Amino acid sequence: MSMGPSPSIRRQPLPGNLQGALWMIVSGAGYTLHLALAKEITADIHPVFLAFWRSFFAFLLASPLIWLLKVKIHTARFGALVTRSLIGSAGFVFGLIAIWPVFELPLAEFNALSFTRPLFVTLLAVFLLHEKVGVHRTTAVIAGFIGVLVMTAVPALLGTGGGTHFNIGSLFAILSSLCFAFTIVLVKSLTGVHSPLALLIWANLLSSIFILPAALAVWASPSLAEWALILAMAFFGVVAQFCFIKGMSIGDASFLSPMDYLRLPMGAAADWVMIRALPGPFVWAGAGIIVVSTLYITWREHVTNQKKPVLPPKPL
């Protein structure tokens, strides 16, 4: 008796955290390409002009998602939306200025300094959200900022290489991280009112409006090739933002947040391709201290949340 064809075997879907990790890897790659293109473009075009067009093109590219994914756009808590976008716009402009070729700050070093963002979030949560921070998290934050000093101040004081280029570029990178930390804290109060994609669309629209006056002061006439690069930069920026939001919506934040540190080796690879340079030992050492401190903060947050008692539902 002949055997019939074997029944088709359905593939089991990947676990949520693994799916989220894949989305985060794509997000990191998109962000690295976004920065690499920005560094290339700002060799001839002012970062503020680029910031405006990147935000405007990103808004145009993200707008179809309103209809495709039926994203609800409304103006609830509009003041908070404006504040978040205003500070985020400043952070975005500061970031582009930091990697401006004028300051010679490599992408890997910029990414290493951007890892201070979770440390700033912890500090701001204390002052703005009145969160209680114990000895463990306080120690981790102090250790993280020691990591910044290892990357910047220590090699400068010793007169040796291997650290970040301690100049205005590195200061703008730290200011950019501080601004984005503000936006992260503000987003906590907005995600219950607006979907993540709605926040992305609002952010790019309002950023275009806020940056336009400054962009007019440094207006330029890019070539067709430069316009193509600007559009590509905006595309990879939207891909990075969308994949980050998608990944975080699928997996656990405590598991996926450390995936963001892949941007350091990705940035190092981009630096090697563009300028044949790799981060020095002080950059790796300082970044390692920051990564360990932020991972510890994430772990403590996870443990604390698990220990919180689950309250019974309130009676109707």
Wavefront OBJ file of the C-alpha trace (Angstrom):
o trace
v 0.000 0.000 0.000
v 1.533 3.240 -1.114
v 2.002 5.940 1.415
v 0.361 9.252 0.649
v 2.199 12.513 0.767
v 3.234 13.485 4.257
v 1.084 16.206 5.744
v 2.565 19.669 5.649
v 4.332 20.650 8.826
v 3.467 24.068 10.088
v 6.358 26.082 11.367
v 5.972 27.231 14.907
v 6.163 31.004 15.275
v 9.299 32.381 16.867
v 9.035 33.357 20.543
v 8.158 36.999 21.149
v 11.552 37.904 22.593
v 13.397 36.346 19.639
v 11.156 38.183 17.165
v 11.727 41.381 19.106
v 15.495 40.812 19.074
v 15.473 40.460 15.279
v 13.500 43.700 14.954
v 15.995 45.416 17.279
v 18.956 44.216 15.198
v 17.357 45.653 12.057
v 16.663 48.862 13.988
v 20.317 49.123 15.012
v 21.472 48.549 11.439
v 19.035 51.180 10.146
v 20.181 53.663 12.775
v 23.835 53.056 11.882
v 23.164 53.619 8.167
v 21.160 56.719 9.107
v 24.125 58.158 11.035
v 26.682 57.139 8.405
v 24.716 58.949 5.695
v 24.300 61.982 7.972
v 28.050 62.146 8.550
v 28.665 61.925 4.813
v 26.058 64.579 3.945
v 27.139 67.094 6.598
v 30.585 67.268 5.025
v 28.998 69.757 2.584
v 25.595 70.620 4.114
v 24.886 72.225 7.498
v 23.474 69.795 10.103
v 20.490 72.047 10.896
v 19.424 72.137 7.227
v 19.781 68.350 7.125
v 17.795 67.959 10.362
v 14.811 69.781 8.865
v 14.682 67.745 5.641
v 15.300 64.481 7.428
v 12.324 65.168 9.753
v 10.117 66.361 6.896
v 10.921 63.402 4.628
v 10.497 61.023 7.575
v 7.033 62.491 8.178
v 6.118 61.987 4.507
v 7.402 58.406 4.560
v 5.587 57.565 7.799
v 2.282 59.237 6.852
v 0.938 56.308 4.755
v 1.044 54.194 7.922
v -1.928 56.252 9.155
v -4.116 54.595 6.508
v -2.332 51.267 6.122
v -2.316 50.462 9.837
v -5.345 52.595 10.746
v -3.373 54.683 13.224
v -5.555 57.028 15.252
v -4.212 60.589 15.223
v -5.662 63.043 17.749
v -4.557 66.040 19.782
v -5.091 64.787 23.327
v -2.462 66.231 25.694
v -1.171 68.399 22.869
v 0.983 70.471 25.222
v 2.924 67.361 26.247
v 3.263 66.371 22.577
v 4.719 69.786 21.753
v 7.113 69.719 24.711
v 8.315 66.235 23.844
v 8.834 67.124 20.178
v 10.561 70.406 21.001
v 13.100 68.734 23.296
v 13.434 65.800 20.896
v 14.132 68.197 18.011
v 16.916 69.791 20.046
v 18.344 66.344 20.779
v 18.212 65.395 17.108
v 19.947 68.606 16.013
v 22.577 68.233 18.748
v 23.215 64.671 17.566
v 23.797 65.749 13.963
v 26.083 68.559 15.106
v 28.033 66.057 17.245
v 28.895 63.879 14.213
v 29.570 66.906 11.992
v 32.955 66.213 10.331
v 34.138 69.579 11.709
v 34.477 67.948 15.165
v 35.938 64.623 13.945
v 33.841 62.501 16.331
v 33.610 58.920 14.933
v 30.239 57.157 14.904
v 31.301 54.474 17.387
v 32.362 57.131 19.893
v 29.080 58.997 19.381
v 27.164 55.754 19.997
v 29.238 55.029 23.101
v 28.378 58.445 24.538
v 24.711 57.960 23.613
v 24.603 54.988 25.999
v 24.379 57.545 28.818
v 20.704 57.976 27.905
v 19.374 55.380 30.399
v 21.473 56.983 33.125
v 19.911 60.379 32.441
v 16.465 58.731 32.353
v 17.045 57.395 35.870
v 18.062 60.822 37.132
v 15.185 62.623 35.423
v 12.679 60.073 36.728
v 13.700 61.119 40.231
v 13.212 64.844 39.623
v 10.283 64.797 37.190
v 8.361 61.636 38.113
v 9.435 61.599 41.793
v 10.484 57.956 41.534
v 12.401 56.509 44.466
v 15.918 55.381 43.594
v 17.702 53.135 46.059
v 21.369 52.548 46.750
v 21.754 49.974 43.954
v 20.479 52.184 41.143
v 22.277 55.234 42.518
v 25.571 53.325 42.536
v 24.942 52.089 38.999
v 24.271 55.639 37.761
v 27.471 56.927 39.383
v 29.424 54.046 37.842
v 27.932 54.870 34.432
v 29.075 58.461 34.572
v 32.519 57.268 35.666
v 32.480 55.337 32.387
v 31.912 58.633 30.546
v 34.930 60.119 32.315
v 37.010 57.072 31.357
v 36.142 57.703 27.707
v 36.668 61.449 27.747
v 38.454 63.075 30.672
v 40.959 60.352 31.655
v 42.770 60.097 28.298
v 42.696 63.906 27.989
v 44.295 64.316 31.439
v 46.859 61.614 30.770
v 47.675 63.069 27.379
v 47.196 59.703 25.699
v 45.072 58.520 22.804
v 42.453 55.806 22.764
v 39.591 57.861 24.208
v 36.854 59.895 22.609
v 37.745 63.108 20.851
v 37.049 65.304 23.871
v 35.811 68.436 22.127
v 32.587 70.257 21.330
v 31.398 67.222 19.376
v 31.476 64.954 22.426
v 29.693 67.622 24.498
v 26.930 67.857 21.870
v 26.648 64.048 21.947
v 26.066 64.131 25.713
v 23.556 67.002 25.348
v 21.749 64.952 22.687
v 21.495 62.009 25.098
v 20.155 64.297 27.828
v 17.449 65.685 25.513
v 16.380 62.219 24.365
v 16.259 61.101 27.995
v 13.742 63.908 28.580
v 11.638 62.627 25.669
v 11.722 59.062 27.028
v 10.442 60.254 30.395
v 7.728 62.321 28.698
v 6.710 59.393 26.492
v 5.869 57.406 29.624
v 2.992 59.795 30.210
v 1.867 59.785 26.573
v 1.812 56.108 25.585
v -1.464 55.616 27.436
v -3.075 58.282 25.242
v -1.302 57.901 21.873
v -0.081 54.791 20.070
v 3.684 54.511 19.436
v 3.230 55.062 15.689
v 1.086 58.125 16.331
v 3.865 59.509 18.525
v 6.391 58.839 15.745
v 4.277 60.733 13.195
v 3.624 63.625 15.590
v 7.336 63.820 16.452
v 8.467 64.125 12.822
v 5.724 66.605 11.896
v 6.354 68.905 14.860
v 10.135 68.613 14.489
v 9.853 69.833 10.905
v 7.942 72.888 12.118
v 10.305 73.635 15.009
v 13.540 73.247 13.005
v 12.364 75.165 9.901
v 13.211 78.707 11.160
v 16.793 77.705 11.995
v 17.085 75.778 8.710
v 16.112 78.897 6.746
v 19.143 80.682 8.224
v 21.507 78.051 6.761
v 19.529 77.188 3.618
v 21.394 75.374 0.874
v 20.857 74.032 -2.647
v 21.802 70.335 -2.586
v 22.595 68.472 -5.793
v 20.390 65.623 -7.007
v 22.842 63.128 -5.538
v 22.688 64.894 -2.162
v 18.885 64.948 -2.234
v 18.979 61.191 -2.861
v 21.260 60.724 0.156
v 18.986 62.874 2.339
v 15.958 60.831 1.276
v 17.848 57.594 1.957
v 18.860 58.911 5.378
v 15.224 59.699 6.200
v 14.175 56.241 4.998
v 16.677 54.429 7.213
v 15.680 56.694 10.117
v 12.026 55.696 9.746
v 13.022 52.015 9.416
v 15.070 52.282 12.617
v 12.229 53.977 14.515
v 9.547 51.595 13.231
v 11.596 48.448 13.925
v 12.442 49.709 17.416
v 8.758 50.321 18.191
v 7.766 46.976 16.633
v 10.415 45.067 18.558
v 9.508 46.660 21.871
v 5.820 45.916 21.260
v 6.533 42.185 20.731
v 9.169 41.355 23.356
v 9.977 42.283 26.926
v 11.680 45.648 27.346
v 14.023 44.243 30.015
v 15.227 41.611 27.543
v 15.413 43.828 24.457
v 16.920 47.036 25.867
v 20.471 45.602 25.975
v 20.183 44.862 22.224
v 20.608 48.598 21.712
v 24.293 48.205 22.599
v 24.871 46.454 19.280
v 25.059 49.969 17.861
v 28.621 50.253 19.216
v 30.156 47.472 17.075
v 27.916 48.507 14.170
v 29.210 52.078 14.467
v 32.775 50.772 14.716
v 32.254 48.816 11.479
v 30.894 51.950 9.764
v 33.921 53.949 10.978
v 36.260 51.312 9.568
v 34.547 51.454 6.183
v 34.420 55.270 6.097
v 37.642 56.411 7.775
v 39.606 53.212 8.490
v 39.576 53.890 12.244
v 38.466 51.851 15.240
v 37.650 52.994 18.807
v 40.578 53.115 21.192
v 40.903 51.165 24.470
v 39.481 53.962 26.653
v 36.324 54.056 24.488
v 35.769 50.308 24.859
v 36.556 50.426 28.589
v 34.268 53.399 29.278
v 31.480 51.986 27.121
v 31.814 48.659 28.932
v 31.349 50.371 32.313
v 28.272 52.238 31.000
v 26.784 49.067 29.505
v 27.276 47.066 32.718
v 25.760 49.848 34.844
v 22.694 50.229 32.618
v 22.229 46.453 32.412
v 22.294 46.371 36.209
v 19.664 49.124 36.350
v 17.510 47.138 33.894
v 17.933 43.950 35.936
v 17.063 45.703 39.208
v 13.968 47.202 37.562
v 12.916 43.730 36.401
v 13.457 42.190 39.871
v 11.610 45.048 41.597
v 8.598 44.704 39.272
v 8.447 40.963 39.933
v 8.365 41.545 43.684
v 5.456 43.977 43.472
v 2.213 42.347 44.694
v -0.519 41.838 42.152
v -3.572 43.715 43.392
v -7.025 42.166 42.855
v -9.293 43.959 40.417
v -11.471 46.656 41.862
v -15.162 45.776 42.146
v -17.394 47.298 39.513
l 1 2 3 4 5 6 7 8 9 10 11 12 13 14 15 16 17 18 19 20 21 22 23 24 25 26 27 28 29 30 31 32 33 34 35 36 37 38 39 40 41 42 43 44 45 46 47 48 49 50 51 52 53 54 55 56 57 58 59 60 61 62 63 64 65 66 67 68 69 70 71 72 73 74 75 76 77 78 79 80 81 82 83 84 85 86 87 88 89 90 91 92 93 94 95 96 97 98 99 100 101 102 103 104 105 106 107 108 109 110 111 112 113 114 115 116 117 118 119 120 121 122 123 124 125 126 127 128 129 130 131 132 133 134 135 136 137 138 139 140 141 142 143 144 145 146 147 148 149 150 151 152 153 154 155 156 157 158 159 160 161 162 163 164 165 166 167 168 169 170 171 172 173 174 175 176 177 178 179 180 181 182 183 184 185 186 187 188 189 190 191 192 193 194 195 196 197 198 199 200 201 202 203 204 205 206 207 208 209 210 211 212 213 214 215 216 217 218 219 220 221 222 223 224 225 226 227 228 229 230 231 232 233 234 235 236 237 238 239 240 241 242 243 244 245 246 247 248 249 250 251 252 253 254 255 256 257 258 259 260 261 262 263 264 265 266 267 268 269 270 271 272 273 274 275 276 277 278 279 280 281 282 283 284 285 286 287 288 289 290 291 292 293 294 295 296 297 298 299 300 301 302 303 304 305 306 307 308 309 310 311 312 313 314 315 316
